[in-house]
């Protein structure tokens, strides 16, 4: 009989108790679940600095995926067997957070999203990007990475079987997204190992390695790529282009997928941590678009532009004064902006993270197909700083007036400040230090954009328009995401609505719309979270009057890590009452 993953993990750790016999103690349950997550998500474990699983990939065989769902249900049953009233006040909150996390994972399984294993955002077609997240410092690290390379043919085979099961069941992504993947996959279709993207990290081994180690590692990697990886990618390319892509659906909305409307309703609730329906969110989006449009018109009047709103947007998209000529110039502008922001943060925060962050270009292999920027959080062991990734592909479509607002959102005081602080909350159990509620995390990022005014940014009217453009961008998301996935909008209808209301470049708009098609519901969280935080700040300023301290407010807002919006409101109401 096949040993379950969790039992195997316990045996490796020297534990002999079976799942059914495990202690009911809450702290023990949290520890066991954390270890289970590390064992079942080895790439994440490596990115966290946990090297125990450095030679492994996630096991995505169909029977293993089903087994993991049974194990999640088992953890949930064990949790419900614990009387939360016997726990401390802090642990009662931990209990509720843990319960919501497990219940979400159990509930989402019904929609079988794992049967769509390919994404144009990245994945098996560019595994070399994993080296941006995992430690590659020692000879042992490189040996571990090559061990992973040696298993890539198995991973590819698992992806093909998952995709084929999804194809047979009619659970398929939109064709418009999958059409981006062949070009990405083609980068792996080389004749010799040394030309493979996987070999770049091998070529960049530290000079401190001995000549013997360097030669051995290069030979081992060459053999693995030549003998196993390249044939596997040729098989994947044939399957994807000849069988999978032709079977993809022409529709773009999730409602067109099996059980799609219920799936989207679930995602709307899950991402926003509210009970809002897609119709509620759509109406809110239209209201926000109208409100922000009015503020934009004020800026247009300020700069004495002689033309319509549409003509002003076209002016911003096409006038060379708003763009850099080279990727290097764009990169330097991001670096300079980040350096300008950091010294001003003490005005708004009493507590700042100890962990630094860096600014890096998005890898060339995915830059044409992804959005303007994103952030990755630090490793748990401190071996990797937070990274603000910026897209330098085609600088002629990346306006200067969005640099300040984007830096505030992705780095400081946005994602890096919030996520690094959360990781440093040593009093919290591990799962909460790395918990991600999109409505909180992205809501904070969007809320932070307005803090730019208090940090001395947006002094130029075009930069102010850039801030409003980014606020409008998130309002537009509420309309187009629900429109695409719930109301039957076409892709072009969504693109046109975006273009009519925001000064984003058309290249970015198309990538954004495709992002919403590929990640239904995720885009709803930003504006919903931001509006809740703005409401809480307004309430605190009104109720506390002269006693209101913005630094204390922010420290409290961030002091428990990411929270669902209802629990955040309870926390801040209690804080206001104490003041």
HELIX and SHEET records of a PDB file:
HELIX    1   1 UNK A    5  UNK A   12  1                                   8    
HELIX    2   2 UNK A   26  UNK A   40  1                                  15    
HELIX    3   3 UNK A   42  UNK A   47  1                                   6    
HELIX    4   4 UNK A   51  UNK A   53  5                                   3    
HELIX    5   5 UNK A   62  UNK A   80  1                                  19    
HELIX    6   6 UNK A   84  UNK A   86  5                                   3    
HELIX    7   7 UNK A   89  UNK A  108  1                                  20    
HELIX    8   8 UNK A  109  UNK A  111  5                                   3    
HELIX    9   9 UNK A  113  UNK A  115  5                                   3    
HELIX   10  10 UNK A  124  UNK A  132  5                                   9    
HELIX   11  11 UNK A  139  UNK A  150  1                                  12    
HELIX   12  12 UNK A  152  UNK A  169  1                                  18    
HELIX   13  13 UNK A  175  UNK A  178  1                                   4    
HELIX   14  14 UNK A  181  UNK A  186  1                                   6    
HELIX   15  15 UNK A  193  UNK A  195  5                                   3    
HELIX   16  16 UNK A  199  UNK A  203  1                                   5    
HELIX   17  17 UNK A  211  UNK A  224  1                                  14    
HELIX   18  18 UNK A  225  UNK A  229  3                                   5    
HELIX   19  19 UNK A  230  UNK A  239  1                                  10    
HELIX   20  20 UNK A  240  UNK A  244  3                                   5    
HELIX   21  21 UNK A  245  UNK A  247  1                                   3    
HELIX   22  22 UNK A  254  UNK A  256  5                                   3    
HELIX   23  23 UNK A  260  UNK A  272  1                                  13    
HELIX   24  24 UNK A  278  UNK A  302  1                                  25    
HELIX   25  25 UNK A  309  UNK A  318  1                                  10    
HELIX   26  26 UNK A  320  UNK A  322  5                                   3    
HELIX   27  27 UNK A  327  UNK A  342  1                                  16    
HELIX   28  28 UNK A  345  UNK A  347  5                                   3    
HELIX   29  29 UNK A  364  UNK A  367  1                                   4    
HELIX   30  30 UNK A  395  UNK A  397  5                                   3    
HELIX   31  31 UNK A  400  UNK A  402  5                                   3    
HELIX   32  32 UNK A  403  UNK A  410  1                                   8    
HELIX   33  33 UNK A  415  UNK A  423  1                                   9    
HELIX   34  34 UNK A  430  UNK A  433  1                                   4    
HELIX   35  35 UNK A  438  UNK A  451  1                                  14    
HELIX   36  36 UNK A  461  UNK A  486  1                                  26    
HELIX   37  37 UNK A  491  UNK A  501  1                                  11    
HELIX   38  38 UNK A  506  UNK A  518  1                                  13    
HELIX   39  39 UNK A  522  UNK A  524  5                                   3    
HELIX   40  40 UNK A  525  UNK A  544  1                                  20    
HELIX   41  41 UNK A  545  UNK A  547  5                                   3    
HELIX   42  42 UNK A  550  UNK A  558  1                                   9    
HELIX   43  43 UNK A  565  UNK A  578  1                                  14    
SHEET    1   A 3 UNK A 357  UNK A 361  0                                        
SHEET    2   A 3 UNK A 386  UNK A 390  1                                        
SHEET    3   A 3 UNK A 373  UNK A 376 -1                                        
END                                                                             
